[in-house]
């Protein structure tokens, strides 16, 4: 699937457009309505920009970035300036994975794989404090900052469900569960990050599916991802060995994942801002490169959660 980025109007009520070429429809109005609701009034934008301390902002982001020799460092300042000119604020984008229920896939109600309630944030729970601290520091440096949480809620539909033998799913029911979860997640997050300072995006609701373009990936990265998928469906992984896939199928799953991440990278490119990379350990930089594997420049990334001692994450 390919996306076409439209020119954004330089006004407080500018619009974000994208076209879903493969299925022949655009979800423009939902995106536009959301962005209009969350965009700052022009007067408020100007007040924020006039007190911006850009050197301090760059120092803060550099302090939170734990990836040595981050190849995106030189792209951070231009990304900030571009968003200030366009919208008067910076988006900090974070991917969040819902806490799925793998057991449901071998039950009579596979739709329950997708949760509808946010009982726990899972791995995201440990990210919340640092996200709030970073946002507060950037605001104190004069940069209006907004948290954009991107729900990776349709991955399984793209590269797992199609390979489960005899698998059937009620698509309407599943879509409703995805929307219900997004609403519940949004409500919880606005209580944490503020009503005006947080936006939640569901990739399923916006039809962000894998692209037709073949990914451009290194053999080393491919090998790592193949190893990850082998673990994923092993007895030690979240699917507890319930499914057995051949090496050929695993390889196809991996390629589909790359193509999906490539589409997600183009979605990020349209949002703009800076990505706070949460995936890892061991594949921090690879996960960011996946977002660019089908041609998207995506957005610059920083890595606040790399653990001390992960020296293998030094950019080559």
C-alpha positions in Angstrom: 0.0 0.0 0.0 1.3 3.4 -0.8 0.6 6.8 0.8 0.7 10.2 -0.8 1.6 13.1 1.4 -0.3 16.3 0.7 0.8 19.8 1.3 -0.1 21.0 4.8 -1.6 24.6 5.1 0.4 26.8 7.4 -2.4 27.8 9.7 -3.7 26.9 13.1 -6.3 24.7 11.5 -4.0 23.1 8.9 -4.9 19.6 7.7 -3.1 16.3 7.4 -4.1 14.3 4.3 -3.2 10.8 3.2 -4.6 8.5 0.6 -5.0 4.7 0.9 -4.3 3.8 -2.7 -4.7 0.0 -2.5 -8.3 0.0 -1.1 -9.2 3.2 -3.0 -10.5 5.4 -0.2 -9.0 8.1 2.1 -9.7 8.5 5.8 -9.0 12.2 5.6 -11.9 13.6 7.5 -11.3 11.6 10.7 -7.7 12.7 10.7 -8.5 16.3 9.9 -11.2 16.5 12.7 -8.8 15.1 15.2 -6.0 17.4 14.3 -8.3 20.4 14.4 -9.3 19.5 17.9 -5.8 19.1 19.2 -4.1 22.0 17.5 -3.2 25.0 19.6 -4.9 28.4 18.8 -2.6 30.7 16.8 -2.2 33.2 19.6 -1.1 30.5 22.0 1.3 29.1 19.4 3.0 32.4 19.0 3.5 32.9 22.7 5.1 29.4 22.9 7.4 30.0 20.0 8.6 33.4 21.2 10.0 31.9 24.4 11.6 28.9 22.7 15.1 28.1 23.9 16.2 25.8 21.1 19.7 25.1 22.4 18.1 24.0 25.7 15.6 21.8 23.8 18.4 20.1 21.9 20.4 19.6 25.1 17.3 18.0 26.8 16.7 15.6 23.9 20.4 14.7 23.7 20.4 13.9 27.4 17.4 11.6 27.0 18.9 9.8 24.0 20.9 6.8 25.0 22.0 5.6 21.6 25.7 6.4 21.0 26.3 8.0 17.7 22.6 8.2 16.9 22.5 8.7 13.1 19.3 10.8 13.5 20.9 13.5 15.7 21.5 15.9 12.8 17.8 15.6 11.8 16.3 16.5 15.1 16.7 20.3 14.9 15.3 20.6 11.4 12.3 18.4 12.5 11.6 20.6 15.4 11.8 23.8 13.4 9.6 22.4 10.6 6.8 21.5 13.1 7.0 24.8 14.9 6.6 26.6 11.5 3.7 24.3 10.6 1.9 23.8 13.8 3.6 25.6 16.6 4.4 22.5 18.6 6.4 19.3 18.6 4.9 15.8 18.5 6.6 13.1 20.6 5.5 9.9 18.9 5.5 6.6 20.8 4.4 3.2 19.5 2.3 1.2 22.0 1.3 -2.5 21.6 -2.0 -3.6 23.2 -1.9 -6.5 25.6 -3.2 -9.2 23.3 -4.7 -12.5 24.4 -3.0 -15.2 22.3 -5.1 -18.0 23.9 -8.2 -16.6 22.2 -6.8 -17.7 18.8 -7.3 -21.4 19.7 -10.8 -20.7 21.2 -14.3 -20.4 19.7 -14.0 -16.6 20.0 -10.7 -15.6 18.3 -11.9 -12.0 18.2 -11.1 -11.8 21.9 -7.4 -11.8 20.9 -8.0 -8.0 20.7 -8.7 -6.6 24.2 -11.4 -4.0 24.8 -10.3 -2.8 28.3 -7.0 -1.4 29.5 -6.4 -3.3 32.7 -2.7 -2.8 32.4 -0.4 -0.9 30.1 2.0 -3.9 29.9 5.5 -2.8 28.8 4.3 0.7 28.2 3.8 1.1 32.0 7.5 1.5 32.6 7.7 4.2 29.9 5.1 6.6 31.3 7.2 8.4 33.9 10.1 9.2 31.5 7.6 10.4 28.8 6.0 12.8 31.3 9.4 14.1 32.5 10.6 14.7 29.0 7.5 16.5 28.0 7.7 18.7 31.1 11.3 19.6 30.5 10.6 20.5 26.9 7.6 22.7 27.9 9.8 24.5 30.4 12.3 25.2 27.6 9.5 27.0 25.8 8.5 24.2 23.3 4.8 23.3 23.2 4.9 19.5 23.2 2.2 16.9 22.5 2.4 13.2 23.2 1.2 11.1 20.2 0.6 7.4 21.0 0.4 5.1 18.0 -1.4 1.8 18.7 0.1 -1.1 16.8 -3.3 -2.9 16.9 -3.4 -4.6 13.5 0.0 -6.4 13.2 -1.4 -9.9 13.6 -4.0 -9.3 10.9 -1.2 -8.6 8.4 1.4 -11.3 9.2 0.0 -13.9 11.6 -3.7 -14.5 11.0 -3.3 -15.3 7.3 -1.0 -18.2 8.1 -3.1 -19.9 10.8 -4.7 -23.0 9.2 -8.5 -23.0 9.2 -8.6 -19.6 11.0 -11.8 -17.6 10.8 -12.5 -14.2 12.3 -15.5 -11.9 12.4 -14.0 -8.8 10.9 -16.8 -6.5 12.0 -16.6 -7.7 15.6 -12.8 -7.4 15.5 -12.9 -3.8 14.2 -15.4 -2.8 16.9 -13.1 -4.3 19.6 -10.2 -2.3 18.1 -12.2 0.9 18.3 -13.4 0.2 21.8 -9.9 -0.4 23.0 -8.6 2.8 21.4 -11.3 4.7 23.2 -10.5 3.1 26.5 -6.7 3.6 26.0 -7.3 7.2 25.0 -9.3 7.9 28.1 -6.6 6.4 30.4 -3.8 8.3 28.7 -5.5 11.7 28.8 -5.7 11.3 32.5 -1.9 10.8 32.6 -0.7 13.2 29.9 -3.4 15.8 29.9 -6.5 16.2 27.8 -4.9 18.7 25.4 -1.4 17.2 25.5 -2.1 13.7 24.3 -3.5 12.1 21.1 -4.0 8.4 20.4 -3.9 6.9 16.9 -5.2 3.5 15.9 -3.4 2.1 12.9 -6.3 -0.3 12.3 -8.8 2.5 12.3 -6.7 4.5 9.8 -6.2 1.5 7.5 -2.4 1.5 7.7 -1.6 -1.9 6.2 1.4 -3.4 4.6 2.8 -1.9 1.4 3.2 -3.6 -1.9 6.8 -2.3 -2.2 9.5 -4.8 -1.3 11.6 -3.8 1.7 15.2 -2.8 1.5 16.9 -4.6 4.4 20.3 -6.0 5.4 21.0 -9.7 5.8 22.0 -9.1 9.4 18.7 -7.4 10.2 16.8 -10.1 8.4 18.6 -12.8 10.4 17.7 -11.0 13.7 14.1 -10.8 12.8 13.9 -14.4 11.7 15.3 -15.4 15.1 12.8 -13.2 16.8 9.9 -14.9 15.0 11.3 -18.4 15.8 11.2 -17.4 19.5 7.7 -15.8 19.1 6.1 -19.1 18.2 8.2 -21.3 20.4 7.1 -22.7 23.7 8.9 -19.8 25.4 7.2 -17.1 23.4 3.8 -15.5 24.0 2.0 -18.0 21.7 3.3 -20.9 23.8 4.0 -23.2 20.8 0.4 -23.4 19.9 1.2 -22.9 16.2 3.8 -24.6 14.1 5.0 -22.8 11.0 7.6 -23.8 8.5 10.8 -21.8 7.8 9.2 -20.7 4.5 6.1 -19.4 6.3 8.2 -17.7 9.0 10.2 -15.9 6.2 7.0 -14.7 4.6 5.7 -13.4 7.9 8.9 -11.5 8.4 8.7 -9.9 5.0 5.1 -8.9 5.6 6.1 -7.3 8.9 8.8 -5.2 7.2 6.2 -4.1 4.6 3.8 -3.1 7.4 6.5 -1.2 9.3 7.3 0.6 6.1 3.7 1.8 5.9 3.9 2.8 9.6 7.0 4.8 8.8 5.0 6.8 6.2 2.2 7.4 8.7 4.8 8.8 11.1 6.2 10.9 8.3 2.8 12.6 7.9 2.4 13.2 11.6 5.9 14.7 12.0 7.8 15.1 15.2 10.3 12.9 16.9 9.9 9.2 17.7 10.7 7.9 21.2 11.8 4.4 20.3 10.5 1.8 22.8 11.4 -1.4 21.0 14.3 -3.5 22.0 16.6 -4.6 23.6 19.1 -5.8 21.0 17.2 -4.4 18.0 16.8 -0.7 18.9 18.3 0.7 15.7 16.9 -2.1 13.5 13.3 -1.4 14.5 13.8 2.3 13.5 15.3 1.2 10.2 12.3 -1.1 9.6 10.1 2.1 9.5 12.2 3.3 6.6 12.6 0.1 4.6 10.1 1.0 1.9 11.2 4.5 1.3 9.8 6.6 4.1 12.2 9.1 5.8 9.8 8.6 8.7 10.8 11.0 11.6 14.0 11.2 13.6 14.2 8.9 16.6 15.8 9.0 20.0 16.2 6.1 22.4 15.4 6.9 26.0 15.1 3.3 27.3 18.4 1.7 26.1 19.8 0.0 29.2 23.3 0.8 30.4 25.8 -1.7 29.0 24.0 -2.3 25.7 27.1 -1.4 23.8 26.0 -3.4 20.8 23.6 -0.6 20.0 26.4 1.8 18.8 25.5 3.0 15.3 27.9 1.8 12.7 
